[in-house]
């Protein structure tokens, strides 16, 4: 099972989302091809009603603890209650462009 599938399964089981997007954004970063290290998650759940963003993110990180210790390097979270999601007039924000470089670039090595 891919890391993306593991993330999806953990979130569906733990939060019964009304809406869920799990996007592997690893290709946007300085990682080998076919990596599963950077993800964007848009998650709408009744469990988030009345909770602050920090508590929501802690809940997600708790569900994904195993993935966060291993293959996942970065997780962009966009968490909403159903009413917040319904009130939005636009989709969740896009992830920013990667600002990091390869390890070779940081050491001043030219290709």
Beta strands, then each sheet from edge to edge (+ up, - down):
strand 1: 19-24
strand 2: 38-44
strand 3: 74-80
sheet 1: 1+ 2- 3-
end
